[in-house]
Amino acid sequence: MKFVFTAPLVAITLLAGCAFNPSVPAGMSAGKFVSFSCEGGKTFSARAAQDSKTVRVRGHHGSAELDMKSDGVYEGEGYTLMTKGAGGVTLMHSGKAEGQNCKPA
């Protein structure tokens, strides 16, 4: 009887953990830098953490570790990375677009 009671509890716990674990942003691989090509010939690289709570970017103005602020939006050190939306991936620095309509290269 103890096994029957414990197994559903373990399954529910595992499923609940999956529900709160964000997925790796589109076009990225956890732990590996991916190059992005953007409109106007601009480029940058990004690497998602294993837990997808942070993304490291390398852009024209340097590099930074960005924290997840909401689903698909990462911010830090003057950068904003938006990974969702109809316009592809967008990287902003100090309020100016560093890369728009970006796609994995």
C-alpha positions as CSV (number, residue, x, y, z in Angstrom):
1,M,0.0,0.0,0.0
2,K,2.8,2.4,0.8
3,F,4.2,2.1,-2.8
4,V,0.8,2.8,-4.3
5,F,0.4,6.0,-2.2
6,T,4.0,7.2,-2.8
7,A,4.2,6.7,-6.6
8,P,1.4,9.1,-7.4
9,L,2.9,11.7,-5.1
10,V,6.3,11.4,-6.8
11,A,4.7,11.7,-10.2
12,I,2.7,14.8,-9.2
13,T,5.9,16.4,-7.7
14,L,7.8,15.8,-10.9
15,L,5.1,17.2,-13.1
16,A,4.8,20.3,-10.9
17,G,8.5,20.8,-11.2
18,C,8.2,20.7,-15.0
19,A,5.4,23.3,-14.9
20,F,7.6,25.8,-13.1
21,N,10.8,25.2,-15.1
22,P,11.0,27.6,-18.1
23,S,12.0,26.2,-21.4
24,V,15.2,27.3,-23.3
25,P,14.4,30.3,-25.6
26,A,13.7,29.4,-29.2
27,G,16.9,29.0,-31.3
28,M,19.2,28.5,-28.3
29,S,20.8,25.5,-26.8
30,A,21.4,25.3,-23.0
31,G,25.0,25.8,-22.2
32,K,26.1,26.6,-25.8
33,F,26.6,29.9,-27.5
34,V,24.4,30.4,-30.6
35,S,25.1,33.1,-33.2
36,F,22.1,35.2,-34.3
37,S,21.9,37.1,-37.6
38,C,19.7,40.2,-37.6
39,E,18.4,42.8,-40.0
40,G,21.0,45.2,-41.4
41,G,23.8,42.6,-41.1
42,K,24.0,42.9,-37.3
43,T,25.0,39.8,-35.2
44,F,25.2,38.7,-31.6
45,S,25.7,35.5,-29.6
46,A,23.6,34.1,-26.8
47,R,23.8,31.2,-24.4
48,A,20.9,30.0,-22.2
49,A,21.6,28.6,-18.8
50,Q,20.5,25.0,-18.1
51,D,17.6,26.2,-16.0
52,S,16.8,29.0,-18.6
53,K,16.6,31.6,-15.8
54,T,19.6,33.5,-17.3
55,V,21.0,34.2,-20.8
56,R,24.6,35.3,-21.5
57,V,24.8,37.7,-24.5
58,R,27.8,38.9,-26.5
59,G,27.0,41.9,-28.5
60,H,28.5,45.1,-30.0
61,H,28.7,46.8,-26.6
62,G,30.2,43.9,-24.8
63,S,28.8,41.0,-22.9
64,A,26.3,40.6,-20.0
65,E,24.5,38.0,-18.0
66,L,20.7,38.7,-18.3
67,D,18.1,37.6,-15.8
68,M,14.6,36.4,-16.8
69,K,12.1,39.2,-16.1
70,S,9.1,37.5,-17.7
71,D,8.4,34.8,-20.2
72,G,10.7,35.5,-23.1
73,V,12.2,38.7,-21.7
74,Y,15.7,38.9,-20.2
75,E,17.4,42.0,-18.8
76,G,20.7,43.1,-17.2
77,E,23.6,45.5,-17.5
78,G,21.7,47.8,-20.0
79,Y,20.6,44.9,-22.2
80,T,17.1,43.6,-22.9
81,L,16.7,40.4,-24.9
82,M,13.2,39.5,-26.2
83,T,13.0,35.9,-27.4
84,K,9.3,35.7,-28.3
85,G,7.1,37.6,-30.7
86,A,6.3,37.9,-34.4
87,G,9.4,39.9,-35.1
88,G,11.9,37.2,-34.1
89,V,14.5,37.7,-31.4
90,T,15.4,41.3,-30.5
91,L,18.4,42.6,-28.6
92,M,18.3,46.1,-27.1
93,H,21.1,48.0,-25.4
94,S,20.4,51.2,-23.5
95,G,17.0,51.5,-25.2
96,K,18.4,51.2,-28.7
97,A,18.1,48.2,-31.0
98,E,21.3,46.2,-31.3
99,G,19.6,43.5,-33.3
100,Q,16.1,43.1,-34.7
101,N,14.3,40.3,-36.4
102,C,17.2,38.0,-35.4
103,K,17.3,34.3,-36.3
104,P,19.8,31.6,-35.3
105,A,22.7,31.5,-37.8
